[in-house]
Each structure stands twice: as structure tokens, then as C-alpha cells.
Amino acid sequence: MGRQTTPAKPAKVLLTIEEAAAMLSLGRTFTYDLVMRNQIMSVKVGRKRRIPAFALQAFVAQCVANLEEGA
């Protein structure tokens, strides 16, 4: 008999500040500051703040673009 595989977990669409910070290898407080300064897009869901997963890629792309402009 073949091995059964477990279905893969779907990728998260909305991340907590802590999850986003871990993905960016940044601290929680610094990531929260970036969110509050609108450098990383976020949404409010009820009383909680969440970061769309694609917003991390956009933030990194903007950081790279800023580096290239200064070169």
C-alpha cells in the first residue's frame, strides 16, 4: 500500500504582528512601528491588527527599490 499524505496547510493570508516580524527577521516592536508609520500595510479585523501576507513582499520590494535609488 502507498503512504498516505496529510494535506498541506493552506498559507496564511493575514498575519499577526509577531508572525510578520518573524518572517522579516525583525523585532515585534520595530515591526509594529513600521505598521503604525504605514510602511507596512495592515488591516483591522475587529480590535485586532493583521498584516496581509503580500504586504511583507511589498515592503521588502520597496526597501530594495530605495537601496537601488541611492546607489
Number of C-alpha atoms within 10 A of each C-alpha: 3 4 5 6 6 6 6 6 6 6 7 8 10 18 18 17 21 16 16 23 18 13 12 14 10 12 14 16 12 12 21 20 13 14 18 12 10 10 17 21 18 21 12 9 9 6 6 9 15 20 20 17 19 11 17 20 13 14 16 13 12 14 12 11 12 11 10 9 7 6 6
